[in-house]
Amino acid sequence: MQQVEQAWAGIDAGKSHHHLVVIDSEGRRLLSRRLSNDEPELTAAITAVLARAEKVTWAIDLADGPAALAITLLLERGQRVLYLPGVAVNRIAGAYRGEGKTDAKDAAVIADQARMRRDLRELHLDDTLLAELRMLTAHRADLAADRTRTINRLRIRLLGIFPALERALDFTNRGPLVLISQFQTPAALIAIGREELERWLRERRVRHANKLATAAIEAAEAQHVRVPGEAMAGELVGRLAATVIDLDRQLTELDKLIADRFHRHHHAKVITSMVGIGDLLGAEFLAATGGSLEGFASADHLAGYAGLAPTPRDSGRRVGNLHRPKRYNRQLQRVFYTSALISIQRSPASKSFYERKRAQGKRHGQAVLALARRRVNVLWAMLRDDRPYEEGQPLTALAA
């Protein structure tokens, strides 16, 4: 079998199986194969592809998860692997012949795009620290989302039987959750009384036990009717409250793990020296950027990746028409936007910049985005020079 000089391999990744298509410089298919997501079969396929071409450029539509094994096997063999997001594959596929959608067609589209484009992000083998930070921050985001959903379900259940208590308590705090895990109905609260309830809360180290007990008893005294299904709804509310308390415990333990891993990174001190960025946001920054600025040619490039740089929508005589981008790393944008909000309260330089934008007529959200964009430049310069943040200088000077 004749070996070609250059080939492009596209992988349409799936949970249990991947589809591999290899094309040459003319776009002709050299190989099309369905592969199990197992090391022996993937290794054999990689060896077969390398035997067909002197040089192979690989592309895949997932950067982690089910594709992690295939990517690791390729990178450990020194192969160049590009990333083409699945959303982009779906949009581009319509420009290719045929209306049908198959794994083989998607893999061929991925390979062809890798052959033609020069702007695809190249994947690199993460060290253990970055891999752990990615997993920990992603797991924390899932737990935080589970916590929010559970609190919403708790509120809905409680609203159906005891609306006054649902309105009086803030279930994002531990105290109300501890209370509601044991007392969910007006009758139960009236039976224990305010003083005994306060003592019960203090034994469980609930802050402001007196205020919480007073609010709960006042809500109970305002309702004398028992709603049908109250007992079962109360039991469900108690279970949901216990779930939220357990999620809070998991999040606390997870935050300690994230902080421990984050502070092992050589950029940790520089990143957290910037007002508004703590251990969690710093860890998310490292997870989103790969731990360095090597993948970004400039601060503008990093801002674009974070969705903080406007993109043009010009046509004909319409020029200067800018709009917010739709494709960007939402984790990275959250890091800069959240840290900008915090810095307004804690940093005179950030507050001055924000107030100047507000004076120019920008809305609150626009001013925060502008501040977040400026902070990208500042953090870029800090990491470039390995220099901690120094409060007291204008943001423009720090970003130089």
C-alpha positions as a printed NumPy array, in Angstrom:
array([[  0.   ,   0.   ,   0.   ],
       [  1.477,   3.307,  -1.119],
       [  2.199,   5.838,   1.63 ],
       [  1.15 ,   9.457,   1.075],
       [  3.214,  12.413,   2.198],
       [  0.508,  14.225,   4.22 ],
       [ -2.849,  13.116,   5.588],
       [ -5.556,  14.549,   7.843],
       [ -7.505,  12.368,  10.255],
       [-10.885,  13.419,  11.637],
       [-12.416,  11.751,  14.679],
       [-16.106,  12.047,  15.486],
       [-16.014,  11.159,  19.179],
       [-18.741,   9.273,  21.023],
       [-19.273,   7.593,  24.376],
       [-18.636,   3.989,  23.406],
       [-17.419,   4.361,  19.826],
       [-15.581,   6.896,  17.651],
       [-15.572,   7.167,  13.873],
       [-12.277,   7.825,  12.116],
       [-11.889,   9.189,   8.584],
       [ -8.501,   9.893,   6.957],
       [ -8.124,  12.014,   3.812],
       [ -5.198,  13.06 ,   1.644],
       [ -4.222,  16.508,   0.348],
       [ -6.886,  16.27 ,  -2.399],
       [ -9.648,  15.389,   0.05 ],
       [ -9.846,  11.738,  -1.042],
       [-10.697,   9.225,   1.65 ],
       [ -7.897,   6.87 ,   2.552],
       [ -9.607,   5.229,   5.508],
       [-13.007,   5.177,   7.219],
       [-13.451,   3.07 ,  10.333],
       [-15.668,   2.758,  13.415],
       [-13.631,   2.265,  16.58 ],
       [-14.454,   1.121,  20.092],
       [-13.418,   3.584,  22.776],
       [-10.811,   1.136,  24.113],
       [ -7.035,   1.429,  24.186],
       [ -6.136,  -1.692,  22.077],
       [ -8.454,  -0.771,  19.193],
       [ -7.508,   2.927,  19.288],
       [ -3.798,   2.086,  19.357],
       [ -4.185,  -0.274,  16.394],
       [ -6.065,   2.398,  14.433],
       [ -3.407,   5.044,  15.151],
       [ -0.683,   2.64 ,  13.985],
       [ -2.642,   1.891,  10.796],
       [ -3.083,   5.586,  10.01 ],
       [  0.597,   6.364,  10.607],
       [  1.476,   3.581,   8.189],
       [ -0.593,   5.294,   5.452],
       [  1.073,   8.729,   5.66 ],
       [  4.451,  10.198,   6.5  ],
       [  2.823,  13.052,   8.408],
       [ -0.664,  13.086,   9.927],
       [ -2.629,  15.975,  11.423],
       [ -5.438,  14.831,  13.674],
       [ -8.645,  16.696,  14.547],
       [-11.424,  15.842,  16.976],
       [-14.736,  17.393,  18.055],
       [-14.325,  16.861,  21.813],
       [-11.466,  18.053,  24.018],
       [-12.131,  15.86 ,  27.064],
       [-14.629,  13.386,  28.49 ],
       [-15.193,  10.427,  26.13 ],
       [-12.362,  11.645,  23.874],
       [ -9.752,  11.868,  26.665],
       [ -8.316,   8.394,  26.048],
       [ -7.93 ,   8.881,  22.284],
       [ -6.369,  12.336,  22.731],
       [ -3.912,  11.046,  25.342],
       [ -2.838,   8.136,  23.116],
       [ -2.226,  10.532,  20.214],
       [ -0.332,  13.145,  22.227],
       [  1.848,  10.549,  23.918],
       [  2.955,   9.455,  20.444],
       [  3.884,  13.025,  19.547],
       [  0.968,  13.593,  17.16 ],
       [ -0.493,  17.02 ,  16.4  ],
       [ -4.136,  17.147,  17.506],
       [ -6.527,  20.004,  16.65 ],
       [ -9.873,  20.759,  18.248],
       [-12.983,  21.587,  16.214],
       [-16.043,  22.026,  18.493],
       [-19.059,  19.855,  17.76 ],
       [-21.271,  22.936,  17.339],
       [-18.985,  24.149,  14.548],
       [-19.119,  20.713,  12.892],
       [-22.927,  20.801,  12.835],
       [-22.962,  24.265,  11.268],
       [-20.34 ,  23.465,   8.672],
       [-21.802,  20.087,   7.697],
       [-24.615,  21.792,   5.775],
       [-22.069,  23.119,   3.268],
       [-21.04 ,  19.576,   2.315],
       [-22.824,  17.348,  -0.183],
       [-25.748,  15.313,   1.081],
       [-28.435,  16.109,   3.614],
       [-27.964,  13.03 ,   5.759],
       [-26.044,  13.082,   9.017],
       [-23.805,  10.165,   9.932],
       [-20.759,   9.701,  12.129],
       [-18.708,   8.993,   9.034],
       [-19.785,  12.255,   7.39 ],
       [-19.025,  14.239,  10.539],
       [-15.577,  12.662,  10.813],
       [-14.919,  13.506,   7.156],
       [-16.002,  17.111,   7.748],
       [-13.654,  17.342,  10.734],
       [-10.743,  15.991,   8.693],
       [-11.458,  18.346,   5.785],
       [-11.709,  21.374,   8.06 ],
       [ -8.374,  20.468,   9.631],
       [ -6.911,  20.284,   6.109],
       [ -8.157,  23.738,   5.088],
       [ -8.144,  25.839,   8.257],
       [ -5.22 ,  27.37 ,  10.119],
       [ -7.108,  28.778,  13.115],
       [ -8.013,  25.608,  15.006],
       [ -6.783,  25.298,  18.568],
       [ -4.084,  22.716,  19.14 ],
       [ -4.481,  20.378,  22.094],
       [ -1.628,  19.609,  24.449],
       [ -1.079,  16.934,  27.05 ],
       [ -1.981,  18.482,  30.416],
       [  0.18 ,  17.845,  33.423],
       [ -1.477,  16.143,  36.39 ],
       [ -2.064,  19.41 ,  38.232],
       [ -4.051,  21.048,  35.411],
       [ -6.001,  17.859,  34.754],
       [ -7.   ,  17.767,  38.422],
       [ -7.975,  21.447,  38.429],
       [-10.175,  20.932,  35.378],
       [-11.929,  17.98 ,  36.988],
       [-12.334,  19.679,  40.368],
       [-13.687,  22.975,  39.01 ],
       [-16.078,  21.162,  36.647],
       [-17.285,  18.931,  39.492],
       [-17.764,  21.944,  41.73 ],
       [-19.858,  23.687,  39.071],
       [-22.065,  20.57 ,  38.855],
       [-22.503,  20.434,  42.639],
       [-23.314,  24.159,  42.796],
       [-25.944,  23.679,  40.075],
       [-27.389,  20.691,  41.983],
       [-27.564,  22.848,  45.12 ],
       [-29.477,  25.598,  43.314],
       [-31.937,  23.116,  41.794],
       [-32.507,  21.413,  45.157],
       [-33.171,  24.733,  46.897],
       [-35.674,  25.646,  44.181],
       [-37.49 ,  22.323,  44.651],
       [-37.495,  22.862,  48.422],
       [-39.053,  26.303,  48.009],
       [-41.773,  24.967,  45.715],
       [-42.707,  22.197,  48.159],
       [-42.693,  24.517,  51.172],
       [-44.653,  27.198,  49.316],
       [-47.486,  24.71 ,  48.85 ],
       [-47.963,  24.091,  52.59 ],
       [-46.37 ,  27.008,  54.469],
       [-45.945,  30.127,  52.258],
       [-45.242,  32.475,  55.184],
       [-42.168,  30.475,  56.233],
       [-40.952,  30.171,  52.641],
       [-41.151,  33.942,  52.335],
       [-39.463,  34.617,  55.695],
       [-36.353,  32.441,  55.326],
       [-33.312,  32.609,  53.056],
       [-32.419,  29.029,  52.187],
       [-29.055,  29.936,  50.719],
       [-27.854,  30.183,  54.349],
       [-27.172,  27.246,  56.666],
       [-29.4  ,  28.341,  59.565],
       [-32.765,  28.181,  57.767],
       [-31.772,  24.84 ,  56.223],
       [-31.012,  23.372,  59.649],
       [-34.351,  24.658,  60.95 ],
       [-36.4  ,  23.379,  58.035],
       [-34.714,  19.97 ,  58.122],
       [-36.575,  19.336,  61.399],
       [-39.567,  21.731,  61.495],
       [-41.573,  22.173,  58.306],
       [-45.135,  22.873,  59.451],
       [-46.855,  25.585,  61.535],
       [-48.008,  22.973,  64.065],
       [-44.476,  21.662,  64.63 ],
       [-43.125,  25.155,  65.24 ],
       [-45.951,  26.16 ,  67.563],
       [-45.439,  22.945,  69.532],
       [-41.767,  23.615,  70.245],
       [-42.153,  27.355,  70.978],
       [-39.74 ,  30.205,  70.391],
       [-37.428,  29.734,  73.386],
       [-37.026,  26.   ,  72.905],
       [-36.499,  26.479,  69.166],
       [-33.81 ,  29.066,  69.833],
       [-32.06 ,  26.678,  72.229],
       [-32.301,  23.861,  69.674],
       [-30.727,  26.074,  66.995],
       [-27.917,  27.224,  69.3  ],
       [-27.036,  23.603,  70.08 ],
       [-26.476,  23.14 ,  66.359],
       [-24.293,  26.247,  66.168],
       [-26.712,  28.258,  64.041],
       [-25.84 ,  31.949,  63.819],
       [-28.461,  34.537,  64.874],
       [-30.573,  31.772,  66.403],
       [-32.811,  34.264,  68.196],
       [-33.76 ,  36.181,  65.03 ],
       [-34.295,  32.952,  63.079],
       [-36.492,  31.445,  65.795],
       [-38.554,  34.632,  66.083],
       [-39.127,  34.794,  62.303],
       [-40.158,  31.134,  62.135],
       [-42.6  ,  31.373,  65.084],
       [-44.179,  34.559,  63.699],
       [-44.73 ,  32.805,  60.366],
       [-46.29 ,  29.822,  62.163],
       [-48.65 ,  32.009,  64.196],
       [-49.939,  33.593,  60.969],
       [-51.218,  30.257,  59.585],
       [-53.832,  28.079,  61.301],
       [-55.063,  25.956,  58.383],
       [-53.523,  22.596,  57.521],
       [-53.107,  22.078,  53.788],
       [-53.942,  18.611,  52.358],
       [-50.78 ,  16.538,  51.982],
       [-48.943,  18.672,  54.536],
       [-47.261,  15.735,  56.302],
       [-45.803,  14.216,  53.14 ],
       [-44.747,  17.605,  51.748],
       [-43.05 ,  18.385,  55.064],
       [-41.117,  15.112,  54.927],
       [-39.962,  15.89 ,  51.402],
       [-38.906,  19.4  ,  52.45 ],
       [-36.876,  17.931,  55.307],
       [-35.113,  15.522,  52.96 ],
       [-34.371,  18.281,  50.477],
       [-32.941,  20.483,  53.247],
       [-30.703,  17.616,  54.377],
       [-29.535,  17.194,  50.78 ],
       [-28.597,  20.866,  50.531],
       [-26.698,  20.682,  53.831],
       [-24.776,  17.657,  52.534],
       [-24.026,  19.465,  49.259],
       [-22.688,  22.418,  51.268],
       [-20.371,  20.021,  53.106],
       [-19.15 ,  18.558,  49.822],
       [-18.579,  22.029,  48.387],
       [-16.542,  23.048,  51.444],
       [-14.346,  19.96 ,  51.128],
       [-14.018,  20.514,  47.392],
       [-12.962,  24.137,  47.88 ],
       [-10.118,  22.96 ,  50.121],
       [ -8.964,  20.496,  47.446],
       [ -9.139,  23.188,  44.75 ],
       [ -7.183,  25.679,  46.88 ],
       [ -4.534,  23.072,  47.633],
       [ -4.024,  22.191,  43.955],
       [ -4.231,  25.807,  42.822],
       [ -1.471,  27.015,  45.162],
       [  0.877,  24.379,  43.754],
       [  0.861,  26.215,  40.408],
       [  3.706,  28.659,  39.828],
       [  1.295,  31.422,  38.702],
       [ -0.949,  31.182,  41.786],
       [  0.574,  34.075,  43.753],
       [  0.571,  36.408,  40.756],
       [ -3.036,  35.594,  39.859],
       [ -4.437,  35.976,  43.385],
       [ -2.549,  39.243,  43.898],
       [ -5.114,  40.805,  41.57 ],
       [ -7.984,  42.212,  43.609],
       [-11.15 ,  40.166,  43.104],
       [ -9.527,  36.85 ,  42.202],
       [ -9.363,  34.224,  44.925],
       [ -8.479,  30.554,  44.919],
       [-11.626,  29.361,  43.137],
       [-11.653,  31.976,  40.365],
       [ -7.892,  31.547,  39.982],
       [ -8.301,  27.8  ,  39.6  ],
       [-11.053,  28.311,  37.017],
       [ -8.764,  30.692,  35.106],
       [ -6.001,  28.068,  34.981],
       [ -8.473,  25.356,  33.969],
       [ -9.892,  27.487,  31.149],
       [ -6.553,  28.697,  29.762],
       [ -4.449,  25.585,  30.207],
       [ -2.275,  27.12 ,  32.883],
       [ -0.299,  29.488,  30.666],
       [ -0.563,  32.147,  27.971],
       [  1.124,  30.009,  25.308],
       [ -2.162,  29.422,  23.504],
       [ -2.937,  33.138,  23.217],
       [ -1.015,  35.46 ,  20.94 ],
       [ -2.053,  38.621,  22.786],
       [ -4.303,  40.057,  25.466],
       [ -6.859,  40.739,  22.716],
       [ -6.803,  37.052,  21.824],
       [ -7.435,  36.114,  25.453],
       [-10.255,  38.68 ,  25.691],
       [-11.857,  37.251,  22.562],
       [-11.663,  33.739,  24.013],
       [-13.399,  35.053,  27.146],
       [-16.161,  36.726,  25.117],
       [-15.122,  40.21 ,  26.261],
       [-14.011,  41.573,  22.886],
       [-16.812,  42.689,  20.512],
       [-17.016,  41.113,  17.08 ],
       [-17.86 ,  43.111,  13.93 ],
       [-21.02 ,  42.614,  11.889],
       [-20.362,  44.866,   8.908],
       [-22.007,  44.605,   5.535],
       [-21.786,  47.004,   2.603],
       [-21.992,  50.557,   3.856],
       [-22.726,  49.434,   7.389],
       [-19.414,  49.575,   9.194],
       [-18.447,  49.766,  12.831],
       [-21.394,  47.54 ,  13.749],
       [-20.163,  45.583,  16.778],
       [-21.982,  42.973,  18.841],
       [-21.272,  40.579,  21.671],
       [-19.782,  37.267,  20.519],
       [-21.842,  34.081,  20.715],
       [-18.986,  31.579,  20.823],
       [-16.603,  31.948,  23.729],
       [-15.448,  30.215,  26.912],
       [-18.177,  30.921,  29.44 ],
       [-16.094,  29.725,  32.373],
       [-13.393,  32.261,  31.535],
       [-15.925,  35.059,  31.072],
       [-17.396,  34.242,  34.487],
       [-13.933,  34.533,  36.038],
       [-13.346,  38.026,  34.684],
       [-16.915,  39.297,  35.141],
       [-17.245,  38.019,  38.727],
       [-13.806,  39.277,  39.716],
       [-14.626,  42.677,  38.185],
       [-17.787,  42.924,  40.319],
       [-15.792,  42.088,  43.446],
       [-12.998,  44.512,  42.575],
       [-15.419,  47.448,  42.324],
       [-15.989,  47.099,  46.073],
       [-12.364,  46.474,  47.035],
       [-10.107,  48.232,  44.552],
       [ -9.994,  52.044,  44.21 ],
       [ -8.542,  51.715,  40.698],
       [-11.366,  49.417,  39.576],
       [-14.01 ,  51.57 ,  41.238],
       [-12.636,  54.682,  39.534],
       [-12.654,  52.961,  36.134],
       [-16.226,  51.694,  36.684],
       [-17.517,  55.11 ,  37.765],
       [-15.873,  56.755,  34.759],
       [-17.691,  54.354,  32.424],
       [-20.965,  55.004,  34.211],
       [-20.41 ,  58.751,  33.823],
       [-20.005,  58.15 ,  30.087],
       [-23.565,  56.815,  29.974],
       [-22.937,  53.069,  30.127],
       [-25.354,  50.839,  32.012],
       [-24.164,  48.829,  35.002],
       [-23.631,  45.636,  33.016],
       [-21.814,  47.457,  30.235],
       [-19.523,  49.202,  32.709],
       [-18.684,  45.902,  34.445],
       [-17.925,  44.266,  31.088],
       [-15.658,  47.176,  30.168],
       [-13.862,  46.773,  33.501],
       [-13.552,  43.028,  32.962],
       [-12.057,  43.69 ,  29.518],
       [ -9.493,  46.093,  31.006],
       [ -8.614,  43.548,  33.699],
       [ -7.791,  41.012,  30.973],
       [ -5.022,  43.353,  29.805],
       [ -3.799,  43.825,  33.369],
       [ -3.683,  40.113,  34.159],
       [ -2.031,  39.416,  30.815],
       [  0.745,  41.9  ,  31.62 ],
       [  1.121,  40.48 ,  35.129],
       [  1.592,  36.927,  33.862],
       [  3.812,  38.042,  30.996],
       [  6.167,  39.848,  33.379],
       [  5.602,  37.468,  36.316],
       [  4.752,  40.566,  38.367],
       [  2.134,  40.748,  41.166],
       [ -0.658,  43.309,  41.041],
       [  0.086,  46.697,  42.613],
       [ -2.9  ,  48.671,  43.838],
       [ -2.728,  52.431,  43.511],
       [ -1.891,  52.674,  39.812],
       [ -4.483,  53.339,  37.095],
       [ -5.554,  50.172,  35.275],
       [ -4.282,  51.623,  32.017],
       [ -0.763,  51.951,  33.423],
       [ -0.822,  48.445,  34.879],
       [ -1.86 ,  46.966,  31.525],
       [  0.994,  48.596,  29.618]])
